[in-house]
């Protein structure tokens, strides 16, 4: 019976380590967010101008390839805030696709859109490695470096105390139920 429990424990540990290694494997991960848009209502000439912004970032450890930014129709005007090679394609269903060959690890791009006829409708952002994830963002004040270090130190101390008390509880329970003498 002891041999079987050893095999089961070995199998479970191997499975856990394998899943953990797969999760930690280097790969690209695209995130995108829309930091903001603004509508200008002009009186002379009477028209609405809308500005939008889209940021795409590869937070992974490998380059993302064949990135596609898909809009329902072609935006009136757009440009990238940094120089980047891209191509445009119109699908048979009328969708506008901006294709970028690659985006390096920890690299980001920003595209600015200006519309006066129809607002841009973003349908999808994806790469050859998978679909990008839309994240919610908001502006946050940057604290002075001394305050950041102090907060980090307090978090580290708190985590140390939490770990100490968790180990103490485990040892106490082990002795209470007779596992350890």
C-alpha positions as CSV (number, residue, x, y, z in Angstrom):
1,X,0.0,0.0,0.0
2,X,2.9,2.3,0.7
3,X,4.3,1.8,-2.8
4,X,1.0,2.9,-4.4
5,X,0.8,6.1,-2.4
6,X,4.4,6.9,-3.5
7,X,3.5,6.4,-7.2
8,X,0.4,8.5,-6.8
9,X,2.4,11.3,-5.1
10,X,5.1,11.1,-7.8
11,X,2.5,11.3,-10.5
12,X,0.7,14.3,-8.9
13,X,4.0,16.2,-8.3
14,X,5.1,15.5,-11.9
15,X,1.7,16.7,-13.3
16,X,1.9,19.9,-11.2
17,X,5.4,20.7,-12.2
18,X,4.6,20.0,-15.9
19,X,1.6,22.3,-15.8
20,X,3.6,25.0,-14.0
21,X,6.4,24.8,-16.6
22,X,3.9,25.0,-19.4
23,X,2.3,28.1,-17.8
24,X,5.7,29.8,-17.3
25,X,6.9,29.0,-20.9
26,X,8.1,32.0,-22.9
27,X,5.4,33.3,-25.3
28,X,3.9,36.5,-26.5
29,X,0.9,38.1,-24.8
30,X,-0.9,41.0,-26.4
31,X,-2.9,43.4,-24.4
32,X,-4.8,46.4,-25.8
33,X,-6.7,49.3,-24.3
34,X,-8.4,52.4,-25.5
35,X,-7.1,55.2,-23.3
36,X,-9.7,57.7,-24.4
37,X,-11.7,59.4,-27.0
38,X,-13.1,62.9,-27.4
39,X,-15.8,64.5,-29.5
40,X,-15.4,68.0,-30.8
41,X,-18.6,69.6,-31.9
42,X,-17.5,72.4,-34.3
43,X,-19.9,75.2,-35.1
44,X,-18.2,76.6,-38.3
45,X,-18.3,74.4,-40.3
46,X,-21.0,72.4,-38.6
47,X,-19.5,69.0,-38.0
48,X,-18.4,66.5,-35.3
49,X,-14.8,65.5,-35.0
50,X,-13.9,62.5,-32.9
51,X,-10.5,61.5,-31.8
52,X,-9.7,58.0,-30.5
53,X,-6.6,56.3,-29.3
54,X,-5.7,52.6,-29.3
55,X,-2.6,51.1,-27.5
56,X,-1.4,47.6,-28.1
57,X,1.4,46.1,-25.9
58,X,3.2,42.8,-26.0
59,X,3.8,42.0,-22.3
60,X,5.1,38.5,-23.2
61,X,8.7,37.3,-23.5
62,X,8.6,36.5,-27.2
63,X,7.7,38.6,-30.2
64,X,4.1,38.6,-31.4
65,X,3.8,38.0,-35.1
66,X,1.2,38.9,-37.8
67,X,-0.8,41.4,-35.7
68,X,-4.2,42.4,-37.1
69,X,-6.3,45.4,-36.0
70,X,-9.7,44.9,-37.4
71,X,-12.3,47.7,-37.7
72,X,-15.9,47.4,-39.1
73,X,-15.0,49.8,-41.8
74,X,-11.9,51.9,-42.7
75,X,-11.4,54.8,-40.2
76,X,-11.5,58.2,-41.8
77,X,-7.9,59.0,-40.7
78,X,-5.3,57.1,-38.6
79,X,-1.7,57.2,-37.9
80,X,0.8,55.5,-35.6
81,X,2.5,57.6,-33.0
82,X,5.8,55.9,-33.8
83,X,6.9,54.9,-37.3
84,X,6.0,51.3,-38.0
85,X,5.5,49.3,-41.2
86,X,2.0,48.2,-41.8
87,X,-0.3,47.1,-44.6
88,X,-4.1,47.6,-45.1
89,X,-6.5,45.0,-46.3
90,X,-10.3,45.2,-46.9
91,X,-12.0,41.8,-46.4
92,X,-14.8,40.6,-48.7
93,X,-17.3,41.5,-45.9
94,X,-16.0,45.1,-45.9
95,X,-13.9,45.0,-42.7
96,X,-10.7,47.0,-42.6
97,X,-7.6,45.2,-41.3
98,X,-4.3,46.8,-40.4
99,X,-1.6,44.2,-40.5
100,X,1.7,44.6,-38.6
101,X,4.4,41.9,-39.1
102,X,5.7,41.8,-35.5
103,X,5.8,43.4,-32.2
104,X,8.8,42.7,-29.9
105,X,8.7,41.6,-26.3
106,X,7.8,44.4,-23.9
107,X,7.1,46.7,-27.0
108,X,4.0,48.8,-27.5
109,X,2.4,50.8,-30.3
110,X,-0.2,53.5,-30.3
111,X,-2.6,54.4,-33.1
112,X,-4.4,57.7,-33.2
113,X,-7.8,57.8,-35.1
114,X,-9.6,60.9,-36.3
115,X,-13.1,60.6,-37.6
116,X,-15.6,63.1,-39.1
117,X,-17.9,60.8,-41.1
118,X,-18.4,57.7,-39.0
119,X,-16.8,56.7,-35.6
120,X,-14.4,53.8,-35.8
121,X,-15.8,50.5,-34.5
122,X,-13.0,48.2,-33.3
123,X,-13.9,44.5,-33.8
124,X,-10.8,42.6,-32.9
125,X,-7.1,42.7,-32.2
126,X,-5.2,39.5,-32.7
127,X,-1.9,37.9,-33.6
128,X,-0.8,34.6,-35.0
129,X,-0.3,33.4,-31.4
130,X,-3.8,34.2,-30.3
131,X,-6.4,36.9,-29.6
132,X,-5.3,40.1,-27.7
133,X,-6.9,40.8,-24.4
134,X,-8.8,44.1,-23.8
135,X,-7.9,45.6,-20.4
136,X,-9.4,48.4,-18.5
137,X,-7.1,51.3,-17.6
138,X,-7.3,54.6,-15.7
139,X,-4.8,57.3,-15.0
140,X,-2.9,57.0,-11.7
141,X,-0.7,59.4,-9.9
142,X,3.0,58.4,-9.7
143,X,4.2,58.5,-6.1
144,X,7.7,59.7,-5.2
145,X,10.3,57.0,-5.2
146,X,10.8,57.1,-1.4
147,X,7.1,56.4,-1.0
148,X,7.2,53.5,-3.5
149,X,10.1,52.0,-1.6
150,X,8.3,52.4,1.7
151,X,5.2,50.7,0.4
152,X,7.3,47.9,-1.1
153,X,9.0,47.4,2.3
154,X,5.7,47.3,4.2
155,X,4.3,44.8,1.7
156,X,7.4,42.6,2.0
157,X,7.2,42.7,5.9
158,X,3.5,41.9,5.8
159,X,4.1,38.9,3.5
160,X,6.8,37.7,5.8
161,X,4.6,37.9,8.9
162,X,1.8,36.2,7.0
163,X,4.1,33.4,6.0
164,X,5.4,33.1,9.6
165,X,1.9,32.8,11.0
166,X,0.8,30.3,8.3
167,X,3.7,28.0,9.1
168,X,3.0,28.4,12.9
169,X,-0.6,27.4,12.4
170,X,0.4,24.3,10.3
171,X,3.0,23.2,12.9
172,X,0.4,23.7,15.7
173,X,-2.3,21.7,13.8
174,X,0.3,19.0,13.0
175,X,1.1,18.6,16.7
176,X,-2.6,18.8,17.7
177,X,-3.6,15.9,15.5
178,X,-0.6,13.9,16.2
179,X,1.2,14.0,12.9
180,X,4.4,15.5,14.4
181,X,5.5,15.0,18.0
